[in-house]
Amino acid sequence: MGGPVLPGTDAPLAAGELVLLLDRKGRRYLLELEPGAEWHSHGGLVEHDRIIGVVEGTAVRTSKAMEVVVLRPTREDYALKMRRGAQVVYAKDQAMIVSLADIRPGATVIEAGAGSGALTLALLAAVGPAGRVLSFERREDHARIARRNVERFHGGEVANWELMVDDVVAGLAGRHAHRVVLDLLEPWRAVAAVTEVLAPGGILCAYTPGVPQVMRLSDALWAAGRFTEVRTSETLVRPWDVDGLAVRPAHRMVAHTAFLTTARRVPAREEGGPARRRRKADTGGTVDWAASDRGRGGDGLDADEGRQDP
Ligand SMILES: C[S@@+](CC[C@H](N)C(=O)[O-])C[C@H]1O[C@@H](n2cnc3c(N)ncnc32)[C@H](O)[C@@H]1O
């Protein structure tokens, strides 16, 4: 398939396309245009045939005279409306992952876990048709949802995307990629395998909601002796209300989603790589995390990824 029609393309909406309906209160509805079908809401119904053939931005009235504007969904619109198995990575973090991990057209990216496929869509957009994305997801139910979401957005199979139902730690053996992006509970478990996947200069980026995860991952990366530039940041996006002379930050914002930790792969010291940088409270990888887990009566993260919907 040729992929979704780009929003803003000067072509009328066609049967089979996904469209977003926006009502005057800002409510958003996603639907797939099907000849003869009807869209029903509290505000009345619209026959799909009245949407098929119009241009983006057309206002359509329902049977109860409610006005809805029809647009092709952006990737973000789609990700907010698609079915979810696991919690998704939202646009602010997707954008930073693509930037901080320097994910470009033509790159090969390995991702785990695929979850609901939201980040997968962003990675596919960043690598373009000349690049490749390989996603690992160990849960079959999540993998099914990710596949459906990704293929529905693209309008069919995606030639440069492969989805493996497997544990990424086992599945990485023998693979090579320019970038590895991890969104899973215990990214430190994958550090040894990622070291083999990335050539020197390659970049790992991990999305972790909790501080203990950041500590443990950073410790594992420094201890591996094959990474430098290990950095952690979080991204805050503050929306503003702009209405005439009333211009101010919105009352509500998503305060925290996750931390992003990036690291560059380098050769080991004995292969010509840099000396390991001493840090102020450098543990040298000697923290006994297993003992600390036992002390907390588990790994301290009960929910799948220890995170909540923003
Ligand atoms: C929070 S979700 C990922 C969401 C995804 N980034 C998105 O934007 O839709 C985390 C996923 O990682 C999967 N997972 C956890 N550990 C894994 C592992 N070792 N190998 C493969 N998948 C794993 C979980 O099953 C879960 O579906």
The ligand as a Tripos MOL2 file, in Angstrom:
@<TRIPOS>MOLECULE
LIG
   27    29     1     0     0
SMALL
NO_CHARGES

@<TRIPOS>ATOM
      1 C1          4.4370    0.8550   27.7790 C.3       1 LIG1
      2 S1          4.4160   -0.3430   26.5800 S.3       1 LIG1
      3 C2          5.1400    0.3970   25.1530 C.3       1 LIG1
      4 C3          4.2470    1.4010   24.5170 C.3       1 LIG1
      5 C4          4.7330    1.8600   23.1620 C.3       1 LIG1
      6 N1          6.0160    2.5090   23.2340 N.3       1 LIG1
      7 C5          3.7040    2.7810   22.5130 C.2       1 LIG1
      8 O1          4.0080    3.9730   22.3290 O.co2     1 LIG1
      9 O2          2.6050    2.3330   22.1770 O.co2     1 LIG1
     10 C6          5.6720   -1.4390   27.1030 C.3       1 LIG1
     11 C7          5.5930   -2.7460   26.3620 C.3       1 LIG1
     12 O3          6.8360   -3.4230   26.5280 O.3       1 LIG1
     13 C8          6.5620   -4.7880   26.5230 C.3       1 LIG1
     14 N2          7.7650   -5.4220   27.1010 N.ar      1 LIG1
     15 C9          8.1980   -5.3510   28.3920 C.ar      1 LIG1
     16 N3          9.3730   -6.0070   28.5180 N.ar      1 LIG1
     17 C10         9.6860   -6.4830   27.2780 C.ar      1 LIG1
     18 C11        10.7780   -7.2360   26.7710 C.ar      1 LIG1
     19 N4         11.7710   -7.6270   27.5670 N.pl3     1 LIG1
     20 N5         10.7810   -7.5730   25.4440 N.ar      1 LIG1
     21 C12         9.7570   -7.1830   24.6240 C.ar      1 LIG1
     22 N6          8.6970   -6.4660   25.0670 N.ar      1 LIG1
     23 C13         8.6640   -6.1160   26.3710 C.ar      1 LIG1
     24 C14         5.2880   -4.9030   27.3580 C.3       1 LIG1
     25 O4          4.6010   -6.0930   27.0990 O.3       1 LIG1
     26 C15         4.5200   -3.6690   26.9060 C.3       1 LIG1
     27 O5          3.6210   -3.9720   25.8620 O.3       1 LIG1
@<TRIPOS>BOND
     1     1     2 1
     2     2     3 1
     3     2    10 1
     4     3     4 1
     5     4     5 1
     6     5     6 1
     7     5     7 1
     8     7     8 2
     9     7     9 1
    10    10    11 1
    11    11    12 1
    12    11    26 1
    13    12    13 1
    14    13    14 1
    15    13    24 1
    16    14    15 ar
    17    14    23 ar
    18    15    16 ar
    19    16    17 ar
    20    17    18 ar
    21    17    23 ar
    22    18    19 1
    23    18    20 ar
    24    20    21 ar
    25    21    22 ar
    26    22    23 ar
    27    24    25 1
    28    24    26 1
    29    26    27 1
@<TRIPOS>SUBSTRUCTURE
     1 LIG1         1 GROUP 0 **** ****
